[in-house]
Amino acid sequence: MLKWALIFFVISVIAGGLGFSGISSAASGIARILFFVALAIFLVFLVLGLTVFKAVV
């Protein structure tokens, strides 16, 4: 998921540099959403990992 966020970020930067502001803002919005979804999934797995580790030990 972070790979797709990085791809959309690069598309946004390139489109912004070429003057396509609509495409740039849309790609940056998608990249931002994907980044925060990946961050939320990471935090959920981190909390689950810590609680399961404490339950096993």
N, C-alpha and C positions, 0 to 999 in steps of 0.2 A: 504494500500500500504506500509505503514511503517512496518507492520507486516511481509510482504514478504521480505522487505529489511533486517529486523532483522534475519529472517530465513536463507536467503542466506549468511548473514555475519557469522552466527554460523556454517553453512556448510563449509564456507571458512576457518574458524579458525580450525575446526576439521580436515578437509582434509589437511590443512597445517601442523598440528601437526603430522598427520600420514604419511606425506611425499608425498602426492598426489598433486604435485605443479600445474599441469595443471588444475585439478578440482578446486583447491583453487583459482587460478587466475581468472578462468571463473566465479566462484560464487562471488568473490569479485567485479568483473566488473558489474555483474548483480545487486548486492546489491547497488553499487554506482549509477548506472543509476536509479534504483527505488527510491533511496533516493532523488536524485535531481529532479525527476519528482514530487514526493510528495511535496518537498519544493516549486517548481514552482506553483503547484496547490494551496498550502496554501497561497502563496503570492498573487496570483490572487484573491482568495476569500477574503483575507484581504483587498485589495484595493477596491474590489467591495463592501464589507461590509461598509467600511468607507465612500465611495461616496454615497451609498444608504442611509446610516444613515444621512448624511448631507442634502440629498435631501428631506428626510421625515421630519426632524426637521427644 
